[in-house]
Amino acid sequence: MGKKRSRWVTGALVLQLLYTLMLLALPVYLLGLTRAPETRSGPDAQASITGLEIATAIIGGPALVGLVGWLGLWKEKLWGWWLTVLTDLGLVAALVYSMMDDGWHNIEWDVVVVSVIGVIPVFYLLLPQVRRFYRRGGAQMAAAAAVDLQR
């Protein structure tokens, strides 16, 4: 790891971790719903359970990819930055599409909130200071900056 990350890089790393943990918690919650007595005894219970299991798989895949991307960010790797940015943008695009699919007059505001939450880590990752940090190799950049300051 580098000597010291800037506040912007640390902020992006923490935000991405929180977002990834939220994404990982959602499939666990959905699986819990499949075991709930209300779901099992409701009308058309099997269809509800199948739908929740499909949603778990759809959300769980990007959540695991996001976790791998976060580990890459933690290790100050450029591939981690790219993987995280592309995964987050893909999720936000899917959420925006699902919002717009029903039309302007049927927007679900909880999906809007989740979409905005998904944009915040991407915004931080795209800040010039953070981009430069990962593009230049993280630790090597911090060491070079320290040498430049000493001259």
C-alpha positions in Angstrom: 0.0 0.0 0.0 1.0 3.6 -0.4 2.5 5.8 2.2 -0.7 7.9 2.5 -3.8 8.3 0.4 -5.3 11.7 -0.1 -8.6 12.5 1.5 -10.3 12.3 -1.8 -9.0 8.8 -2.5 -9.8 7.7 1.1 -13.3 9.2 0.7 -13.9 7.4 -2.6 -12.6 4.1 -1.0 -14.9 4.4 2.0 -17.9 5.4 -0.1 -17.3 2.5 -2.5 -17.0 0.1 0.5 -20.3 1.3 2.0 -22.1 1.0 -1.4 -20.6 -2.5 -2.0 -21.7 -3.6 1.5 -25.2 -2.2 0.8 -25.3 -4.2 -2.5 -24.1 -7.3 -0.7 -26.7 -7.0 2.0 -29.6 -6.7 -0.4 -29.4 -10.3 -1.8 -29.1 -11.6 1.8 -32.2 -9.6 2.7 -34.1 -11.0 -0.4 -33.1 -14.5 0.5 -34.4 -13.9 4.0 -37.7 -12.8 2.5 -37.9 -16.2 0.6 -37.9 -17.9 4.0 -40.4 -15.6 5.7 -43.7 -17.1 6.7 -45.6 -14.2 5.0 -44.0 -15.0 1.7 -44.5 -18.7 2.0 -48.1 -18.5 2.9 -49.1 -15.7 0.6 -51.1 -16.1 -2.6 -49.0 -17.6 -5.4 -46.1 -18.1 -3.0 -44.0 -20.2 -5.4 -44.0 -17.4 -8.0 -43.0 -14.8 -5.3 -40.2 -17.0 -4.0 -38.9 -17.6 -7.5 -39.0 -13.9 -8.3 -37.1 -13.1 -5.1 -34.5 -15.8 -5.9 -34.0 -14.4 -9.5 -33.7 -10.9 -8.0 -31.1 -12.2 -5.6 -29.0 -13.6 -8.5 -29.3 -10.5 -10.5 -28.2 -8.2 -7.7 -25.7 -10.6 -6.2 -23.6 -10.9 -9.3 -22.8 -7.2 -9.6 -22.4 -7.0 -5.8 -19.7 -9.7 -5.9 -18.0 -7.9 -8.9 -18.2 -4.7 -6.9 -16.5 -6.4 -4.0 -13.6 -7.6 -6.2 -13.4 -4.0 -7.7 -13.2 -2.6 -4.1 -10.4 -5.0 -3.3 -8.6 -3.7 -6.3 -9.1 -0.1 -5.2 -7.8 -1.1 -1.7 -4.7 -2.5 -3.3 -4.3 0.7 -5.4 -4.7 -1.1 -8.7 -6.0 0.6 -11.9 -8.0 -2.5 -12.8 -9.9 -2.1 -9.6 -10.8 1.5 -10.4 -12.0 0.5 -13.9 -14.0 -2.5 -12.6 -15.6 -0.4 -9.9 -16.5 2.5 -12.2 -17.9 0.2 -14.9 -19.9 -1.9 -12.4 -21.4 1.1 -10.7 -22.3 2.8 -13.9 -23.9 -0.4 -15.2 -26.0 -0.7 -12.1 -27.0 3.0 -12.2 -27.9 2.6 -15.9 -30.0 -0.5 -15.1 -31.8 1.4 -12.3 -32.5 4.4 -14.5 -33.8 2.2 -17.3 -36.1 0.4 -14.9 -37.4 3.8 -13.7 -38.0 5.0 -17.2 -39.5 1.8 -18.4 -42.9 2.5 -16.8 -43.0 6.0 -18.1 -42.5 9.5 -16.6 -45.8 9.4 -14.6 -45.1 6.1 -12.8 -41.6 6.8 -11.4 -40.9 5.0 -8.2 -39.1 7.4 -5.8 -37.3 4.6 -3.9 -35.6 3.6 -7.2 -34.6 7.3 -7.7 -33.0 7.4 -4.3 -31.1 4.2 -4.9 -29.9 5.5 -8.3 -28.7 8.8 -6.7 -26.9 6.8 -4.0 -25.2 4.7 -6.8 -24.0 7.9 -8.6 -22.2 9.3 -5.5 -19.3 6.7 -5.5 -18.9 7.1 -9.2 -18.7 10.8 -8.8 -15.9 10.4 -6.3 -14.1 7.9 -8.4 -14.1 10.2 -11.4 -12.6 13.2 -9.5 -9.3 14.1 -11.1 -7.3 13.5 -7.9 -8.7 10.0 -7.5 -8.3 9.2 -11.2 -4.7 10.4 -11.2 -4.0 8.3 -8.1 -5.1 5.1 -9.7 -3.8 5.9 -13.2 -0.3 6.5 -11.8 -0.1 3.5 -9.7 -1.2 4.7 -6.3 1.7 4.1 -4.0 4.3 5.1 -6.6 2.4 8.4 -7.1 2.4 9.1 -3.4 6.1 8.3 -3.1 6.9 10.5 -6.1 4.9 13.4 -4.6 6.8 13.0 -1.3 10.1 13.2 -3.2 9.0 16.2 -5.1 8.0 18.0 -1.9 11.4 17.4 -0.4 13.3 19.0 -3.4 
